[in-house]
Amino acid sequence: MTEIAALKAGLLADIEKADTLERVEELRVGALGKQGVVTALLKTLGGLSPEERQTRGPAIHDLRQGVTDAIAMKKAALEQAALDARLASEKLDMTLPVDVVPEGSVHPVSQVMDELAEIFADLGFAVASGPEIEDDWHNFSALNIPETHPARAMHDTFYFGDNYKVTDKDGTPRAMLLRTHTSPVQIRTMTSTSAPIRIIAPGRVYRSDSDATHTPMFHQIEGLVIDKGIHLGHLKWTLETFLKAFFERDDIVLRLRPSYFPFTEPSVEVDVGYTLVNGQRVIGGSGDDDEGGWLEVLGSGMVHRRVIEACGLDPDEWQGFAFGTGVDRLAMLKYGMNDLRAFFDGDLRWLRHYGFSALDIPTLSGGVGA
Ligand code: DAH
């Protein structure tokens, strides 16, 4: 055996015996590294005579190739073995019983707010919000409820003391209060973004009132559309489409009754028909049927031109409609709850009974007629 063949046999035997990646690396450096034996032989090629190069050249190149291949194969084999060992030691027994972690549920109010946002998103509405501590300009004046208006008294407003008044840019003092409705978000949206506008604004509102159907804090949702050429027909279609998706029924019948809100003209109250099923009111069908009746679900109307003007828009150019309703009330109607106070008691038994799983949200496409 030539000296090169002997060197190759020795190196290959060492590589074959190597049982760790570190050892393989050590051998690689010893053979192919800068000071390695194979590298040293390669360096001698330049000083050889052409005849010597003809015989030793191929042998040295064959040595380098053989050692390189053997190292690569050994490395791959050791890495595979390490992976196999890891997989074997990390085996999971899928048949073991799981630890049961108590799971929370989604509160009906959160559920209904998510449902509303989802349905109106499908109709192209964005979600807007505003502060719960409001000033009386946004909560009343800009909504065409001036200081002497009886509607201010009807709202049972929680006012902050005189110390908390803020002063307007033009020096007029503004009383601070807990917003009595979500309608100020209409004003905040109209004054901060440019028309056209399509928003809903769900949120908490406050009134000094408490009995089985009233709590001092409750939830409303406001809707606002401002665009050109908007009329009552758009309002009716939007509300009908929304209520069908929300109640997940195609047979929703609406009744629009003339009404009065300072911020809309004309104003309408919207009733939905219900049918009595085993003595229970179930939303759907015409309320004029023998076994039926009407339930008021929304206040709405065409945005009053004074409101549009107060927000700096030209009412001859921009029109729109608005609506507002109680989220808690919608939840009660849809899911058959009868005491509003239970919503805010935090009684776990009630929450376990009426709570929702996080994935349970009907959409417009999934809700109507599905
Ligand atoms: N803000 C009214 C309330 O709290 C509800 C309402 C009625 C809102 C008519 C509207 C509307 O936007 O057009 O009773």
Boltz pocket constraint, residues with backbone or C-beta under 6 A from the ligand:
constraints:
  - pocket:
      binder: B
      contacts: [[A, 180], [A, 181], [A, 182], [A, 183], [A, 222], [A, 223], [A, 261], [A, 263], [A, 264], [A, 268], [A, 298], [A, 299], [A, 300], [A, 301], [A, 322], [A, 323], [A, 324], [A, 325]]
      max_distance: 6.0
